[in-house]
Amino acid sequence: MDGVFIEAYMINDSILDGIAKVYDSANIHVSNVSYEKGKRNGIAINFDETGKKRDSFYFINNKIDGEFF
């Protein structure tokens, strides 16, 4: 993931917790991912280059649990 920037709250400077905003190398917001103590938990939304929602998925305990719309 070269050039990717993640804006997020971190526990002990290493464990993602809460909503992580992901930006690509051109600084375009490409996704929001819900984390709970380092594991994906909740909705992950991916955006296209215009900022519109492309798709979304639901995670439980770091495992995908289907699409979410």
Secondary structure by P-SEA (a helix, b strand, c coil): ccccccccccccccccccbbbbbcccccccbbbbbcccccccbbbbbccccccccbbbbcccccccccc
